[in-house]
Structures are given as C-alpha cells and as structure tokens.
Amino acid sequence: MLVLPPISAPGGSIQVGGCLRTVRFAATVLCIPTQSLGTRRRAVLGEEWSAFETRSACHPKGFKQNQGNHMGRSRHTIYDDRAAHLLTCTVVDWIPLFTNPMVAEILLDSLAFLQKQERLTLWASVIMENHVHLIASADHLSREISAFKSFTARQIIDMLKDRASYSTLRKLHRGKRAHKRDRDYQLWQEGSYPKELTGAAMIEQKIDYIHNNPVERGYVDDPRHWRYSSARNYAGEPGLIEVTLAL
C-alpha cells in the first residue's frame, strides 16, 4: 500500500441539481494500492459481461446505440471510431455516486475488461464524484461506450439493491427520463459528448485537462494524488488500471 502525503483540503463544493453542495472525501482517497482495485471481482467479470451482452442481444431493442455512430440522443457524433476521442459520461442529476469506492471499482473493472479484450484503447481517464472523463478509441467506439454505460449501470443498480440503498435508488428513479419506459431507474445521462482529438498537441492538452479536474475542483494539489486518475500512470507510477500512454 502506497500512502500519499495529505492533501490541502479533503473536500469541496460540487454542482448538484443547480445547487452547490459541500462534500468531504474520506482519507482513503489518499491510499493507492499498488495493484488494481478489482482483483477479487475480475475472475468472474468476463462471465458477467458475456451474460449481459447475451441478454442484450436477445432483447428486441438490444443496445439502443449499436446502430451507426450516434451517441445516444446527443447532437455530438463520432465520425472516426479509431481516432482518439474525449468522452464524458455523467450521472443523472449529478448524483455523487462515485464517492463510494465499490461503485468506482465497477467502472475501473469494466474499463480494464474492455482493454483486456482489445475492445477499447484507453489513453487516459479520471473518475470524479459524479462523472467520468475518458480519452479512448476503438474499432467501434460508439458501441463499446454504449456497452460500458449499459453494463456499469446494471451492475451499480444491482449493487445498490443488494445493499438496500433505497435513498440512492429513489434518486435514480426520479432522474429517469419519461421516454425510458423499459426500466425503473436511469443511472447515466444520455450521450457521451465525444470530441475527436486531432494531433498530438490536442491529445496532450486534453490529457492534462482531465488529469487536472480534481485540482481545479480543489480536491487535491497534485493530479497524482487523485486516486481514480491515470495521472500516476503518466508520471511513471502504478495506477489503479493500465492505460496506453499517448505521450
């Protein structure tokens, strides 16, 4: 276990439903295991993904975003899947779900699985309290991000049910869009706002941008001190999951 030095302020304000809410993060945000978080889960993760995608393929609607390169109902469109893109996945109503390490672990496990299966190239990532920034590319990027969001939503909702987290489930129910009549809850906002990154300078600028998110929010003084970030990978230090270094 590698324990980092204290940060200047273990909390900050986040935007939730139009209001600023103060959040204080547990001291565990400073402790970064030298191994990935999901060791105990990843032995069965492949089976979970296989079962999930089999059910999705059998469902009449399948993955709603599989056809074409449109990301949900967003105006933003992916034209070149294999190009690196900055993507942002946000929780409905900006609910701070990812302050729970067990929830963040589901995201990390899923990103690691997609990389291991060579379905996704992950160049950089950061998980904030209510949204995720990714810089990624894939042969079918729209499909893989859709699968990532669908699978993690199902896993997180199932975990919340198992842990009787009824208050959070009620928030996810209230955040469900009216046209989503095939479910009781909605975890992710629609769309991933893909921005194609052209050229090494633009990729470097966006990697710095997402790594500095926790610093800009006042949560840490150094990007490497944010647990759920690839900033440590780029500093030559062990991160929670591997990424493909772009610089």
C-alpha positions, 0 to 999 in steps of 0.5 A: 500500500502506497500512502500519499502525503495529505492533501490541502483540503479533503473536500469541496463544493460540487454542482448538484441539481443547480445547487452547490453542495459541500462534500468531504472525501474520506482519507482513503482517497489518499491510499493507492494500492499498488495493484488494481482495485478489482482483483477479487471481482475480475475472475468472474467479470468476463462471465458477467459481461458475456451474460449481459451482452447475451441478454442484450442481444436477445432483447428486441431493442438490444443496445439502443446505440449499436446502430451507426455512430450516434451517441445516444440522443446527443447532437455530438457524433463520432465520425472516426471510431479509431481516432482518439476521442474525449468522452464524458459520461455523467450521472443523472442529476449529478448524483455523487455516486462515485464517492463510494469506492465499490461503485468506482471499482465497477467502472475501473473493472469494466474499463480494464475488461474492455482493454483486456479484450482489445475492445477499447484503447484507453489513453487516459481517464479520471473518475470524479464524484459524479462523472467520468472523463475518458480519452479512448478509441476503438474499432467501434467506439460508439458501441463499446461506450454504449456497452460500458454505460449499459453494463456499469449501470446494471451492475451499480443498480444491482449493487445498490439493491443488494445493499438496500440503498433505497435513498440512492435508488429513489434518486435514480428513479426520479432522474429517469427520463419519461421516454425510458419506459423499459426500466425503473431507474436511469443511472447515466445521462444520455450521450457521451459528448465525444470530441475527436482529438486531432494531433498530438498537441490536442491529445496532450492538452486534453490529457492534462485537462482531465488529469487536472479536474480534481485540482481545479475542483480543489480536491487535491494539489497534485493530479497524482494524488487523485486516486481514480486518475491515470495521472500516476500512470503518466508520471511513471507510477502504478495506477489503479488500471493500465492505460496506453500512454499517448505521450 
